[in-house]
Amino acid sequence: MAMFYAKEVGELHQVHTFQKALAGAESNVAVGLARLGFHVGWMSKVGADSLGTFILEELQKEGVDTSAVLRSNDGSQTGILLKSKVKEGDPDVTYYRKGSAASTMSPSDFPAAYFKQAGHLHMTGIPPALSSEMRTFSFRALQEMKESGKTISFDPNLRLQLWEEEEDMIQTVNHIASQSDWFFPGLAEGQRLTGCHEPEEIADVYLQKGVKLVVIKLGAEGAFYKSAAGQGIVNGFYV
């Protein structure tokens, strides 16, 4: 998506000045890994509009391969979000992505040869929430990469406002999580997905499903991790 984030503190309806930027959980990971020197490809669909061009150019500047990205030919546009500026707590975010180009992706758009060039797949729980077609696309990507022996990491990135029913969200996200090698929920996400409270309890749920490594993000406190080899806490970094 393209993001327009407020330059002034306040409610979104009161803000007059915004700045444009690239947004998206998957693109954040792609850029971060590219900056660390990994060869990274990002696959999605953007509109045949100025914001679609902006997204592709921003990713290309970061060294992310976008050769498999599709551009819509049906008039669907690139999704956007508005994000408030706050002094403390979480900012308010408003999405405009229903019917976006990315939400129209279907299994017929899946570039199998491109995906199989990769050694690893990183997914989030956002695409399955966008449409039934995009959910089927996500399941196919997961299945194809798993059957090809690739490793898979999954960050649930729960966005409650994108799902019509919470139970559907929980079932879908847990299905994908159980197929992944590395699972990265935040503490509140893990609690919502499992009904457990403590990080170790949450991790055990997924380790029993066959996940090899579970990392529970704890915000400023860092992260709890557990695998068959052991467990521990990695401290957070002060920003």
N, C-alpha and C positions, 0 to 999 in steps of 0.2 A: 504494500500500500504506500501511498504518499501520505505523509503526516503534516498537519498544520498545527504547530504548537504555539501556545500563547506567549507573548513577550511581556505580558503584564500579569500580576497576581490578581486573581478574582474569578468569579463565576464565568463560564464560557459565554453566556448571553451578554455579559457586560464588557467583554474584551473586544478591542478594536484592532489590535495589531498581532499578526501571526507570522511565523517563519516556516518555510517549507523544508521538509527533510524526508529521507527514506525511513520507512518503518516496517516492522514485521519481525516476529520472533525468529523465523527461519533465516531471513536475510541478515539479522544480527549475528547469528552463529556463523553463517557463511563468511561474513566480513571478518569476524574475529579469527576464524581459522586461517583465512587467507593472509591476514597480517602476521600470523605465527609461522607462515611459510608453507602451509599445506596447499595442495592443488584442489580447489573446491569448485563444484558446479552447482548452480541453483536453477531449479526448474519450476516454472509456474506459467501463468497466462496473464498478460496485461492488455489493456485496451490499445486500440490504434489511435491513441491520443497523446497530448503533450506530457501528461503525467506518466504514461507508460514508457515513453522515451526517456523521461527523467530517471525513472527507476533503473532502467537498463544501463544508462550512462553512469549512474552513481555506483552500481555494482561493478561495472567494467573498470572504473577508475581504481577500485580496490583490488583488482586482479581476480575477480570471481568470474568463472566461465558462465556465459548466458546463452550459449549456442543452441540450447534445447528449449529456450523460452518461446512460448507461442504468443501471437498477437491476435486479438479478436477480429473477426470479419463480419460480426453480426450486430455491431453497434453497441455491444456491452462495453462499459468503461472501466477504467482502473479504480479500484476501491480507495477510499480516503478515510482519515480519521482526524478529529479535532481533539486536542489535548490541552487541558488547563495547566496553569503554573501555580504551584502551591509552595508555602513556606515550610509546611510539615504535612506528613501523611501522604496518601496516594492521590495523584491528580485525577480529575474527572476526564473520562474519555468517551467520546461519542463516535460511533462507527457509521459509515455510509458505504456498505459493502454488499448489501442484498442485491442480487442480480449482477454483481461485478463480473468482470472477465474471468477472474480466477474461479468464481463459483460455477462457471459453465463447463469446467473441465470434466471429461468423462473418460472411462477406460480406453476408448478409442484414441485418445490423445497420448496414451502412455508410450514414451520412447524407450522400449525395452533395451535396445542395443546401447543407448546412451547410459542408462542406469547401470547396466552390467559392466561397464568400463570401470565403475567405482569399486573401491574396496569396502566402503562403509556408507550407510544411509542414516541421515538424521531426520527425524520427523517430529511434528508437534500435533497436539490435539485440536488445532484450529481448523485445518482444511476439512476434516470430517463433519464439522459443524456448519459449513457454508451451504451445502446442498447435498441431496442424495447422490447426484452424479459425482460430486467431488469426494464424497465418502467412499464410493465404489472405486474411484481412482486411487485413493489412499490405500485401500485394502489390497488393490492389485500391486501397487509399488511394494508394499510390505511383503506380500506373498512371493513375488518374483525375486526380491533380493534375498529373502530367507532361503528360498529353494536353491538359490545360486551360491549359498554359503557365505554371504556377506554379513558383516556385523551390523547391528541396528541399535541406535540410541533413540530414546523417546522422551520428550519433555511434554507433559500434558497441557501446559499453558491454558488452563481452564478459563474460558470466557463465557460466563453464565448467560450474558445477554445474547449470545449467538445460538443458544440451544433452546428449543421449544419446551423440552421436558428434561428435568434434571436426571431422572432415572435413565433415560436414553443416553445422556452424556456419560454417566457413570459406567454403564454397561459397555459403551463403545470405547471409551478411553481405557478401561481395564482390559478389554480384549486386545487392544494394540499393545498395551504395556506387557501383557503376558507373552507376547511374541517377540519382545525386544531383548537385547543383551544387557543394555544399560538403561536404567530408568531414573529420571531426574525430577521428581515432584517437589514443590515447596511443601512446607509442613502443613499449612492449611489445606492445600490440595490433597495431600495424602490422607488427612483426616476425613475430608469429604468423600474421597473415593473408597475408603476402607471402613470407616466408622471407628478406627483405632485412634488413640490419642498420642502415644509416645512414638518418637522416631523409630526406635528399634522394632516396635510392634508393626508399624507400617512397612518397614523394610522386610520383615519376616513374611508378611502376606505375599509379597511379590517374589521373594526368593523361593518360596514354596511353589510358586507357579512356574519356576524355571528361569527367572531373570537371574543373570550372573552377578550384577552389581547394581545396588540401589543407593542413590545419593539423595538425601533429604535436605533441601535448602532451608537454612534457618535464618535468613536475613543477615543482620549485623553480627550474629553469633557465629556465622560460618556455615558449615555443612556437616551432617552426620552421614557416614558411609558404612555399608556392610556388604560383605560378599562371603563366599565359602572360606576365603583366606583370612578373614578377620573383620574388625570393625573399628571405628574411631571417629574423631571429630577434627575437621580442619578449620582453623580459625579464619574469621573473615578479615578483610582488609579495610582499614579505616580510610574513608575518602574525604 
